[in-house]
C-alpha cells in the first residue's frame, strides 16, 4: 500500500522506497532531477512544524521538500528481512 510522503510520520530509522511520482509535471521533473524517482530509497529525517518542509535523505544527501512537492511522492515501507 502506497502512502503520500506528505502524510507519513518522520522517523529516520525507517527506510522507504518511492513507489511513484504523480502530480504537476514540473514538480515531478524537478524531483527526478534531484534523485527522487520510483525505486529510490529514502528516509524521512524530519518534518518542520506548521506545514513547513519535509526533510528526506536519499543516499548521502538531505533534501528539504515543500508540502506541494511531498504530496507528489508516493512511498512504500521497505520490508525488513527476518
C-alpha positions as CSV (number, residue, x, y, z in Angstrom):
1,X,0.0,0.0,0.0
2,X,1.4,3.4,-1.0
3,X,1.3,6.4,1.2
4,X,1.8,10.0,0.4
5,X,5.2,11.3,1.7
6,X,3.3,14.4,2.9
7,X,1.2,12.4,5.4
8,X,3.9,10.0,6.6
9,X,5.5,10.3,10.1
10,X,9.1,11.3,10.3
11,X,11.4,8.5,11.6
12,X,14.9,8.3,10.1
13,X,15.3,4.7,11.2
14,X,12.6,3.6,8.7
15,X,13.5,3.1,5.1
16,X,11.0,3.8,2.3
17,X,11.0,3.1,-1.4
18,X,9.5,5.6,-3.8
19,X,6.6,3.8,-5.4
20,X,5.5,6.5,-7.9
21,X,5.5,10.2,-8.6
22,X,2.3,12.0,-9.6
23,X,1.0,15.5,-9.9
24,X,2.3,18.7,-11.6
25,X,4.7,17.8,-14.4
26,X,7.2,20.5,-13.5
27,X,7.3,19.3,-9.9
28,X,7.7,15.7,-10.9
29,X,10.5,16.7,-13.3
30,X,12.3,18.6,-10.5
31,X,12.0,15.6,-8.2
32,X,13.6,13.3,-10.7
33,X,16.4,15.8,-11.3
34,X,17.4,15.8,-7.6
35,X,17.4,12.0,-7.5
36,X,13.9,11.2,-6.3
37,X,12.4,8.7,-8.7
38,X,10.5,5.4,-8.5
39,X,12.6,2.7,-6.9
40,X,14.8,5.2,-5.0
41,X,15.3,4.5,-1.2
42,X,14.7,7.4,1.2
43,X,14.2,8.1,4.9
44,X,12.2,10.9,6.4
45,X,14.6,12.8,8.6
46,X,12.2,15.4,10.0
47,X,9.1,17.4,9.4
48,X,9.0,21.1,10.1
49,X,6.0,22.5,12.0
50,X,3.1,24.4,10.6
51,X,3.2,22.8,7.2
52,X,6.8,23.6,6.6
53,X,9.2,21.5,4.6
54,X,9.8,17.7,4.9
55,X,13.5,16.7,5.1
56,X,14.3,13.4,3.3
57,X,17.6,11.6,2.9
58,X,18.5,9.7,-0.2
59,X,22.0,8.2,-0.1
60,X,24.2,10.9,1.5
61,X,22.0,13.8,0.5
62,X,19.4,15.6,2.6
63,X,16.7,17.4,0.7
64,X,14.0,19.8,2.0
65,X,10.8,19.4,0.1
66,X,7.8,21.8,0.2
67,X,4.5,20.3,1.1
68,X,3.4,20.7,-2.6
69,X,6.4,18.6,-3.7
70,X,6.0,16.0,-0.9
71,X,2.4,15.4,-2.0
72,X,3.6,14.2,-5.4
73,X,5.7,11.4,-3.9
74,X,4.1,8.0,-3.1
75,X,6.1,5.6,-0.9
76,X,6.1,2.1,0.5
77,X,7.8,0.9,3.6
78,X,10.7,-1.4,2.9
79,X,10.3,-4.9,4.1
80,X,12.6,-5.8,6.9
81,X,14.3,-9.2,6.5
82,X,13.5,-11.7,9.3
